[in-house]
Amino acid sequence: MAAKRLLRTRSDITVSVVNPRPHFVQRIRLHQMIAAGYDATVSFDRALPRAAHRVFGEVTTIEAALGRLTLDDGSVLDYDYLVYA
């Protein structure tokens, strides 16, 4: 994940990961889940470094010119750089 790489190489930044669920879905493993009952989810506590800020919600608006995201609960996150994945 990009968050892991960034936090491994930079100690002077804050990384926030926004996701609607508290589990990371390993999309590359979805076929195994369907065929053999493999669990294709991993807790974000296992998937992300402790330094990563976890935000659970859906992004409803990206205002790139302002460096701002709005989430479905109305909260706003400001950013300097956005990695949309």
C-alpha positions in Angstrom: 0.0 0.0 0.0 1.1 3.5 -0.7 0.5 4.5 2.9 3.0 2.0 4.2 5.7 3.1 1.7 5.2 6.8 2.5 5.4 6.3 6.2 8.4 4.0 6.0 10.4 6.7 4.1 9.0 9.9 5.6 8.6 10.7 9.3 7.6 14.3 8.7 4.2 13.7 7.1 0.7 12.6 8.1 -1.0 10.0 6.0 -4.8 9.5 6.3 -6.6 6.6 4.7 -10.3 7.0 4.0 -12.4 3.9 3.5 -16.1 3.1 4.0 -15.4 -0.1 5.9 -13.0 -1.0 8.8 -11.6 -3.8 6.7 -9.4 -3.6 3.6 -10.7 -5.8 0.7 -8.0 -7.6 -1.1 -9.6 -7.4 -4.5 -6.9 -9.6 -6.0 -8.2 -12.4 -3.7 -11.9 -12.1 -4.5 -11.9 -15.0 -6.9 -10.5 -17.2 -4.1 -13.3 -16.0 -1.8 -15.9 -17.1 -4.3 -14.3 -20.4 -5.2 -13.0 -21.6 -1.8 -14.5 -19.4 0.9 -11.2 -17.5 1.4 -11.6 -14.4 3.5 -10.5 -11.6 1.2 -10.6 -8.9 4.0 -7.9 -7.8 6.3 -8.4 -5.5 9.3 -6.9 -2.0 8.7 -5.1 -2.4 12.0 -3.1 -5.2 10.3 -2.9 -3.6 6.9 -1.7 -0.1 7.9 1.1 1.1 10.0 0.1 2.6 13.4 1.1 6.0 12.2 -1.5 6.0 9.5 -4.7 7.9 10.4 -7.8 5.8 9.7 -11.0 7.6 8.6 -14.1 5.5 8.0 -16.5 7.1 5.6 -17.2 7.7 1.9 -15.8 10.7 0.1 -18.7 12.6 -1.5 -16.8 15.6 -2.9 -13.2 16.3 -3.9 -12.3 20.0 -4.2 -8.9 19.7 -5.8 -8.3 23.4 -6.1 -8.9 23.8 -2.4 -7.2 20.6 -1.3 -10.3 19.4 0.5 -12.4 16.3 0.7 -16.0 16.1 2.1 -17.2 12.9 3.6 -20.7 11.4 3.7 -21.1 12.5 7.4 -20.3 16.1 6.4 -16.8 16.2 7.9 -14.1 17.8 5.9 -10.5 16.8 5.4 -7.8 19.1 4.1 -4.9 17.7 2.2 -1.7 18.7 0.4 -1.4 15.6 -1.8 -4.2 13.2 -2.7 -3.6 9.6 -3.8 -6.9 8.2 -5.2 -6.7 4.5 -5.3 
